[in-house]
Amino acid sequence: MGINSDDIAFMREALHLAQMAFDAGEVPVGAILVRKGQVIGRGFNQPVRTHDPSAHAEICALRDAGHVVGNYRLPDATLYVTIEPCTMCYGAIVHARVKRLVFGAAEPRYGAVISGQKLLENGHFNHRPDVLSGVLETECAQIMKQFFAAKRQQAAQSQQ
């Protein structure tokens, strides 16, 4: 399964949401859920602002889509997310029965799909989404690098 023009367009929308998280001082991850070519859910990281450790971009997008369609199961949907999901988010994707997961950049520390725990390989789940990685990978990785560089610079300045 290769990258198509829809994948690129929808990932650009997810990157826009990641920028919203960045601007809010949150780790810049954005996610959208698409069904039949239409966006049905949007989310960006906001655990700091909401005081909710589960308010990751993927969870927010899944919640939004669940409200829109009136069901927590989303078997015909594709989730686009800028960074590889963590264990919590991958579990939610599995429970929602998302058909397809598309992400931009791998997350070597906390990613759980193809990095870290490699749940795609090692997990024993009752559902397994199709996974495509590397969509706008450079752009997705770059916003994370910029965010953490800015955080390190702020920390260094506050120590002076």
N, CA and C of each residue as an Amber inpcrd file, in Angstrom:
protein
   480
   0.8600000  -1.1660000   0.0000000   0.0000000   0.0000000   0.0000000
   0.9060000   1.2280000   0.0000000   0.8820000   1.9830000  -1.0810000
   1.7430000   3.1460000  -1.2190000   1.0420000   4.4350000  -0.8290000
   1.8110000   5.4880000  -0.8010000   1.3080000   6.8210000  -0.4680000
   0.5780000   7.3780000  -1.6840000  -0.6210000   7.9170000  -1.4650000
  -1.3680000   8.5370000  -2.5580000  -1.6060000  10.0150000  -2.2600000
  -2.1910000  10.7180000  -3.2060000  -2.3810000  12.1660000  -3.0610000
  -3.3220000  12.5060000  -1.9110000  -4.3180000  11.6670000  -1.6390000
  -5.2040000  11.8990000  -0.4930000  -4.4270000  11.7990000   0.8150000
  -3.5270000  10.8200000   0.8910000  -2.7130000  10.6690000   2.1000000
  -1.9170000  11.9450000   2.3600000  -1.3590000  12.5110000   1.3340000
  -0.5630000  13.7260000   1.4850000  -1.4500000  14.8960000   1.9040000
  -2.5960000  15.0440000   1.2600000  -3.5040000  16.1510000   1.5870000
  -4.0080000  16.0540000   3.0220000  -4.4070000  14.8720000   3.4450000
  -4.9170000  14.7170000   4.8030000  -3.8060000  14.8660000   5.8420000
  -2.5870000  14.4330000   5.4970000  -1.4790000  14.6230000   6.4400000
  -1.1570000  16.1070000   6.5820000  -1.3180000  16.8660000   5.5220000
  -1.1090000  18.3200000   5.6300000  -2.1150000  18.9230000   6.6190000
  -3.3420000  18.4290000   6.6020000  -4.3390000  18.8970000   7.5770000
  -3.9090000  18.5250000   8.9970000  -3.3960000  17.3250000   9.1590000
  -2.9140000  16.9050000  10.4760000  -1.7360000  17.7760000  10.9130000
  -0.8700000  18.1430000   9.9800000   0.2520000  19.0310000  10.3070000
  -0.2390000  20.4130000  10.7490000  -1.3050000  20.8800000  10.1520000
  -1.8960000  22.1600000  10.5810000  -2.3410000  22.0650000  12.0460000
  -2.9440000  20.9420000  12.4100000  -3.3620000  20.7390000  13.7990000
  -2.1450000  20.6180000  14.7160000  -1.0780000  19.9860000  14.2340000
   0.1540000  19.8970000  15.0260000   0.6980000  21.2990000  15.3000000
   0.5940000  22.1770000  14.3310000   1.0450000  23.5530000  14.5280000
   0.1990000  24.2450000  15.5960000  -1.0830000  23.9450000  15.6410000
  -1.9450000  24.5080000  16.6860000  -1.4710000  24.0540000  18.0670000
  -1.0920000  22.7760000  18.1800000  -0.5540000  22.2810000  19.4500000
   0.7410000  23.0040000  19.7860000   1.6220000  23.1410000  18.8100000
   2.9000000  23.8470000  18.9910000   2.6370000  25.2480000  19.5280000
   1.7230000  25.9680000  18.8720000   1.4150000  27.3440000  19.2580000
   0.8440000  27.4390000  20.6720000   0.2040000  26.3560000  21.1180000
  -0.3740000  26.3150000  22.4640000   0.6350000  25.8150000  23.5040000
   1.8720000  25.5100000  23.0710000   2.8840000  25.0310000  23.9960000
   2.7960000  23.5420000  24.2880000   2.0360000  22.8310000  23.4850000
   1.8840000  21.3780000  23.6390000   2.8030000  20.6810000  22.6390000
   3.1610000  19.4330000  22.9230000   3.9520000  18.6480000  21.9750000
   3.1760000  18.6170000  20.6540000   3.8090000  19.0060000  19.5490000
   3.0860000  19.2290000  18.3010000   2.7310000  17.9620000  17.5250000
   1.6290000  17.3790000  17.9100000   1.0890000  16.2240000  17.1970000
  -0.3350000  16.5610000  16.8080000  -0.6650000  16.2710000  15.5540000
  -2.0180000  16.4910000  15.0620000  -2.5580000  15.2250000  14.4380000
  -3.8930000  15.0750000  14.4800000  -4.5230000  13.8750000  13.9320000
  -5.8900000  14.2120000  13.3530000  -6.2280000  13.5290000  12.2790000
  -7.5760000  13.6270000  11.7310000  -8.0680000  12.2290000  11.3850000
  -9.3530000  12.0530000  11.4710000  -9.9880000  10.7900000  11.1140000
 -10.8450000  11.0430000   9.8860000 -10.6970000  10.1880000   8.8790000
 -11.3660000  10.3640000   7.5960000 -12.1930000   9.1250000   7.2770000
 -13.4140000   9.3750000   6.8100000 -14.2790000   8.2900000   6.3510000
 -14.9230000   8.7230000   5.0440000 -14.8040000   7.8960000   4.0340000
 -15.3880000   8.1750000   2.7160000 -14.9520000   9.5410000   2.1850000
 -13.6930000   9.8680000   2.3780000 -13.1360000  11.0990000   1.8650000
 -13.4630000  12.3540000   2.6570000 -14.1830000  12.2140000   3.7670000
 -14.5880000  13.3570000   4.5800000 -13.9370000  13.2830000   5.9590000
 -13.4790000  14.4110000   6.4650000 -12.9250000  14.4560000   7.8090000
 -14.0850000  14.3660000   8.8030000 -14.0230000  13.3870000   9.6910000
 -15.0730000  13.2150000  10.7050000 -14.5630000  13.4690000  12.1180000
 -13.2540000  13.6290000  12.2580000 -12.6950000  13.8970000  13.5790000
 -11.3610000  14.6020000  13.4750000 -11.1390000  15.5200000  14.4050000
  -9.8810000  16.2700000  14.4430000  -9.3700000  16.3060000  15.8760000
  -8.0610000  16.3370000  16.0080000  -7.4890000  16.4750000  17.3420000
  -6.0380000  16.8950000  17.2910000  -5.6010000  17.5220000  18.3600000
  -4.1850000  17.8300000  18.5300000  -3.8580000  17.6430000  19.9990000
  -2.5780000  17.4430000  20.2820000  -2.1620000  17.2100000  21.6610000
  -2.5930000  18.3790000  22.5400000  -3.1780000  18.0430000  23.7000000
  -3.5670000  19.0850000  24.6480000  -3.6620000  18.5860000  26.0840000
  -2.7820000  17.6580000  26.4940000  -2.8490000  17.1990000  27.8790000
  -2.4990000  18.2700000  28.9020000  -1.5850000  19.1770000  28.5720000
  -1.1970000  20.2180000  29.5230000  -2.3640000  21.1720000  29.7470000
  -2.9370000  21.6500000  28.6530000  -4.0370000  22.6190000  28.7340000
  -5.2720000  22.0270000  29.4120000  -5.5650000  20.7640000  29.1410000
  -6.7870000  20.1480000  29.6630000  -6.5760000  19.4060000  30.9790000
  -5.3190000  19.3100000  31.4120000  -4.9940000  18.5400000  32.6280000
  -5.4750000  17.0950000  32.4860000  -5.2920000  16.5420000  31.2910000
  -5.7900000  15.2060000  30.9630000  -4.6810000  14.4320000  30.2600000
  -4.0800000  13.4450000  30.9380000  -2.9830000  12.7120000  30.3190000
  -3.3990000  11.9170000  29.0840000  -4.6940000  11.7030000  28.8900000
  -5.1430000  10.9620000  27.7150000  -5.4770000  11.8740000  26.5350000
  -5.2790000  13.1690000  26.6640000  -5.6630000  14.1180000  25.6060000
  -4.6010000  14.2050000  24.5120000  -4.1980000  13.0510000  24.0000000
  -3.2940000  12.9980000  22.8640000  -4.0990000  13.2740000  21.6000000
  -3.4180000  13.6770000  20.5420000  -4.0780000  14.0320000  19.2860000
  -4.9840000  12.9100000  18.7850000  -4.4890000  11.6820000  18.8230000
  -5.2640000  10.5530000  18.3100000  -6.5380000  10.3460000  19.1160000
  -6.4250000  10.3980000  20.4320000  -7.5890000  10.1930000  21.3000000
  -8.6090000  11.3010000  21.0660000  -8.1400000  12.5410000  20.9570000
  -9.0520000  13.6640000  20.7020000  -9.7740000  13.4870000  19.3690000
  -9.0520000  13.0600000  18.3360000  -9.6740000  12.8450000  17.0240000
 -10.6760000  11.6910000  17.0790000 -10.3340000  10.6130000  17.7840000
 -11.2610000   9.4820000  17.9210000 -12.5150000   9.8920000  18.6800000
 -12.3520000  10.6640000  19.7430000 -13.5160000  11.1440000  20.4980000
 -14.4120000  12.0120000  19.6200000 -13.7850000  12.9220000  18.8950000
 -14.5290000  13.8150000  18.0100000 -15.3160000  13.0080000  16.9770000
 -14.6600000  12.0630000  16.3410000 -15.3230000  11.2370000  15.3260000
 -16.4300000  10.3900000  15.9320000 -16.2070000   9.8430000  17.1180000
 -17.2390000   9.0490000  17.7730000 -18.5080000   9.8460000  18.0060000
 -18.3340000  11.1030000  18.4070000 -19.4960000  11.9770000  18.6090000
 -20.1920000  12.2770000  17.2820000 -19.3990000  12.5040000  16.2500000
 -19.9620000  12.8390000  14.9340000 -20.7890000  11.6840000  14.3770000
 -20.2540000  10.4640000  14.4590000 -20.9570000   9.3210000  13.8580000
 -21.8730000   8.6030000  14.8420000 -21.7830000   8.9430000  16.1180000
 -22.6470000   8.3040000  17.1040000 -22.2530000   6.8730000  17.4210000
 -20.9610000   6.5830000  17.3330000 -20.4930000   5.2250000  17.6070000
 -19.0040000   5.2810000  17.9180000 -18.5640000   4.4770000  18.8700000
 -17.1290000   4.4350000  19.1710000 -16.3780000   3.5290000  18.2150000
 -17.0850000   2.7500000  17.4420000 -16.4530000   1.8950000  16.4500000
 -16.3870000   2.6340000  15.1270000 -15.2150000   2.6300000  14.5210000
 -14.9720000   3.3860000  13.2880000 -14.2830000   2.4850000  12.2570000
 -14.9430000   1.3880000  11.8800000 -14.2810000   0.3560000  11.0770000
 -13.9500000   0.7430000   9.6410000 -14.5450000   1.7820000   9.1420000
 -14.2820000   2.1750000   7.7580000 -13.5180000   3.4920000   7.6800000
 -12.7760000   3.8180000   8.7320000 -12.0930000   5.1050000   8.8120000
 -10.5700000   4.9450000   8.7400000  -9.9370000   6.0450000   8.3360000
  -8.4760000   6.1370000   8.3230000  -8.0720000   7.2390000   9.2880000
  -7.1200000   6.9320000  10.1500000  -6.5730000   7.9200000  11.0710000
  -5.2300000   8.3900000  10.5370000  -5.1180000   9.6980000  10.3470000
  -3.8650000  10.3230000   9.9410000  -3.2950000  11.0210000  11.1660000
  -2.0500000  10.7270000  11.4950000  -1.4020000  11.3550000  12.6460000
   0.0440000  11.6610000  12.2840000   0.5220000  12.7990000  12.7400000
   1.8370000  13.2700000  12.3180000   2.9850000  12.4350000  12.8730000
   2.7900000  11.8470000  14.0460000   3.8510000  11.0720000  14.7030000
   3.3030000   9.6970000  15.0780000   4.1470000   8.7120000  15.0360000
   3.7750000   7.3530000  15.3970000   3.0710000   7.3220000  16.7560000
   1.9210000   6.6650000  16.8420000   1.1790000   6.6100000  18.1050000
   1.9190000   5.8750000  19.2220000   1.6000000   6.2960000  20.4460000
   2.1130000   5.6300000  21.6450000   1.2450000   4.3950000  21.9370000
   1.5920000   3.6860000  22.9840000   0.8580000   2.4800000  23.3690000
  -0.6100000   2.7770000  23.6530000  -0.8840000   3.8310000  24.4130000
  -2.2640000   4.1860000  24.7450000  -3.0730000   4.4580000  23.4790000
  -2.5020000   5.2370000  22.5940000  -3.2260000   5.6260000  21.3830000
  -3.4150000   4.4360000  20.4450000  -2.4040000   3.6010000  20.3240000
  -2.5550000   2.4180000  19.4720000  -3.6570000   1.5160000  20.0260000
  -3.7250000   1.3820000  21.3430000  -4.8030000   0.5950000  21.9450000
  -6.1720000   1.1640000  21.6130000  -6.3050000   2.4780000  21.6580000
  -7.5860000   3.1120000  21.3230000  -7.9240000   2.9000000  19.8440000
  -6.9120000   2.9580000  18.9840000  -7.1160000   2.7280000  17.5520000
  -7.6370000   1.3110000  17.3250000  -7.0530000   0.3610000  18.0130000
  -7.4930000  -1.0380000  17.9060000  -8.9330000  -1.1780000  18.4140000
  -9.2220000  -0.6170000  19.5780000 -10.5750000  -0.7330000  20.1450000
 -11.6210000  -0.0520000  19.2710000 -11.2520000   1.0110000  18.5870000
 -12.1920000   1.7060000  17.6950000 -12.3280000   0.9820000  16.3590000
 -11.4960000  -0.0140000  16.1340000 -11.5120000  -0.7950000  14.8940000
 -11.2150000   0.0520000  13.6590000 -10.3470000   1.0620000  13.8430000
  -9.9420000   1.9050000  12.7220000  -9.3320000   1.0100000  11.6490000
  -9.7760000   1.1930000  10.4190000  -9.3200000   0.3250000   9.3270000
  -7.8670000   0.5740000   8.9510000  -7.4910000   1.8590000   8.9350000
  -6.1720000   2.2150000   8.4110000  -5.5500000   3.3020000   9.2690000
  -4.2830000   3.1340000   9.5760000  -3.4980000   4.1100000  10.3280000
  -2.3860000   4.6090000   9.4230000  -2.3330000   5.9360000   9.2440000
  -1.2950000   6.5560000   8.4290000  -0.5720000   7.5630000   9.3140000
   0.7470000   7.4210000   9.4490000   1.4730000   8.4070000  10.2400000
   2.6900000   8.9110000   9.5000000   3.1400000  10.0830000   9.9470000
   4.2490000  10.7500000   9.2780000   5.6010000  10.2130000   9.6900000
   6.0240000  10.5470000  10.9070000   7.3620000  10.1920000  11.3690000
   7.2970000   9.1750000  12.5000000   8.2680000   8.2840000  12.4930000
   8.4020000   7.3290000  13.5940000   8.8190000   8.0770000  14.8500000
   8.4890000   7.5060000  16.0010000   8.8610000   8.0860000  17.2970000
   9.6970000   7.0350000  18.0160000  11.0230000   7.1080000  17.8880000
  11.8680000   6.0360000  18.3930000  11.7600000   5.7680000  19.8880000
  11.4270000   6.7770000  20.6770000  11.3350000   6.5700000  22.1270000
   9.9880000   6.0150000  22.5610000   8.9210000   6.6690000  22.1340000
   7.6030000   6.3370000  22.6690000   6.6450000   5.7590000  21.6420000
   7.0550000   5.6920000  20.3940000   6.2030000   5.0860000  19.3750000
   6.0090000   3.6160000  19.6750000   4.8070000   3.1340000  19.4500000
   4.5040000   1.7530000  19.8330000   4.1110000   0.8730000  18.6550000
   4.0350000   1.4330000  17.4620000   3.5490000   0.6590000  16.3220000
   4.6970000  -0.0740000  15.6340000   5.6850000   0.6720000  15.1450000
   6.8370000   0.0540000  14.4880000   8.1280000   0.2980000  15.2610000
   8.0730000   1.1880000  16.2490000   9.2210000   1.4810000  17.1120000
   8.8910000   0.9780000  18.5140000   9.7770000   1.1970000  19.4530000
   9.4770000   0.8520000  20.8460000   8.9670000  -0.5660000  21.0090000
   7.7270000  -0.6830000  21.4280000   7.1400000  -2.0090000  21.6820000
   6.8320000  -2.7890000  20.4110000   6.8110000  -2.1190000  19.2730000
   6.5260000  -2.7730000  17.9820000   5.2540000  -3.6110000  18.0670000
   4.1940000  -2.9810000  18.5110000   2.9410000  -3.7010000  18.6980000
   2.3810000  -4.2650000  17.4020000   2.7160000  -3.6650000  16.2850000
   2.2570000  -4.2000000  15.0050000   2.8130000  -5.6100000  14.7990000
   4.0540000  -5.8290000  15.2190000   4.6930000  -7.1440000  15.0990000
   4.3890000  -8.0370000  16.2910000   4.4710000  -7.4600000  17.4880000
   4.4540000  -8.2540000  18.7050000   3.1030000  -8.3400000  19.4010000
   2.1850000  -7.4840000  19.0260000   0.9060000  -7.4520000  19.7130000
  -0.0200000  -8.5640000  19.2670000  -0.8350000  -8.9960000  20.1800000
  -1.8470000 -10.0140000  19.8930000  -3.1940000  -9.3620000  20.1340000
  -3.7670000  -8.8300000  19.0670000  -4.9970000  -8.0600000  19.1730000
  -6.0880000  -8.7060000  18.3330000  -7.3270000  -8.3640000  18.6640000
  -8.4590000  -8.8830000  17.8940000  -8.7270000  -8.0470000  16.6460000
  -7.9450000  -6.9930000  16.4610000  -8.0510000  -6.1500000  15.2660000
  -6.6620000  -5.6280000  14.9400000  -6.3920000  -5.5170000  13.6780000
  -5.0820000  -5.0300000  13.2300000  -5.2990000  -4.0520000  12.0750000
  -5.0920000  -2.7580000  12.3180000  -5.2740000  -1.8020000  11.2250000
  -4.1620000  -1.9400000  10.1820000  -4.4870000  -1.5890000   8.9570000
  -3.4510000  -1.4560000   7.9400000  -2.6310000  -0.2290000   8.3190000
  -1.3230000  -0.3040000   8.1900000  -0.4570000   0.7970000   8.6250000
   0.4100000   1.2570000   7.4670000   0.4640000   2.5870000   7.3140000
   1.3540000   3.2240000   6.3530000   2.1150000   4.3050000   7.0970000
   3.4280000   4.2670000   7.0250000   4.2420000   5.2910000   7.6900000
   5.0550000   6.0540000   6.6550000   5.5750000   7.2080000   7.0770000
   6.4620000   7.9790000   6.2260000   5.7880000   9.0190000   5.3530000
   4.5070000   9.3060000   5.5860000   3.8080000  10.3170000   4.7910000
   4.2110000  11.7060000   5.3100000   4.8290000  12.5000000   4.4620000
   5.3730000  13.8120000   4.8410000   6.2810000  13.6860000   6.0700000
   7.0630000  12.6400000   6.0640000   7.9110000  12.3050000   7.2080000
   8.8270000  13.4560000   7.6250000   9.4680000  14.1060000   6.6710000
  10.3990000  15.1870000   6.9980000   9.6910000  16.3240000   7.7100000
   8.5410000  16.7480000   7.1840000   7.7910000  17.8490000   7.7850000
   7.2870000  17.4790000   9.1800000   6.8220000  16.2520000   9.3250000
   6.3060000  15.8050000  10.6190000   7.4120000  15.7300000  11.6690000
   8.5760000  15.2690000  11.2690000   9.7120000  15.2040000  12.2010000
  10.2290000  16.6000000  12.5110000  10.2260000  17.4800000  11.5270000
  10.8010000  18.8180000  11.6970000  10.0530000  19.6300000  12.7550000
   8.7350000  19.5660000  12.7690000   7.9820000  20.3570000  13.7480000
   8.2910000  19.8830000  15.1710000   8.5140000  18.5890000  15.3290000
   8.8890000  18.0600000  16.6470000  10.2780000  18.5700000  17.0430000
  11.2110000  18.5200000  16.1080000  12.5710000  19.0000000  16.3900000
  12.5600000  20.4730000  16.7700000  11.7860000  21.2720000  16.0470000
  11.6930000  22.7070000  16.3470000  11.1120000  22.9330000  17.7410000
  10.0890000  22.1860000  18.0740000   9.4460000  22.3440000  19.3800000
  10.4230000  22.0450000  20.5100000  11.1050000  20.9140000  20.4310000
  12.0000000  20.5320000  21.5160000  13.2610000  21.3910000  21.5520000
  13.7010000  21.8870000  20.4120000  14.8280000  22.8330000  20.4060000
  14.4270000  24.1210000  21.1210000  13.2130000  24.5860000  20.8580000
  12.7180000  25.7920000  21.5290000  12.5940000  25.5610000  23.0360000
  12.1330000  24.3850000  23.4370000  12.0080000  24.0630000  24.8680000
  13.3840000  24.0480000  25.5360000  14.3640000  23.4510000  24.8670000
  15.7230000  23.4250000  25.4240000  16.2870000  24.8350000  25.5360000
  16.0380000  25.6780000  24.5480000  16.5120000  27.0530000  24.5890000
  15.8490000  27.8300000  25.7180000  14.5560000  27.6310000  25.9290000
  13.8500000  28.2890000  27.0290000  14.4290000  27.8560000  28.3700000
  14.7020000  26.5680000  28.4990000  15.2560000  26.0500000  29.7530000
  16.6420000  26.6320000  30.0060000  17.4610000  26.7340000  28.9680000
  18.8020000  27.2920000  29.1210000  18.7380000  28.7630000  29.5050000
  17.8090000  29.4940000  28.9230000  17.6810000  30.9130000  29.2440000
  17.1760000  31.1180000  30.6600000  16.3290000  30.2490000  31.1330000
  15.8000000  30.4030000  32.4850000  16.8520000  30.0660000  33.5480000
  17.8870000  29.3380000  33.1650000  18.9680000  28.9980000  34.0940000
  20.0260000  30.0810000  34.1640000  19.9560000  31.0360000  33.2630000
  20.9800000  32.1070000  33.2390000  20.6610000  33.1950000  34.2210000
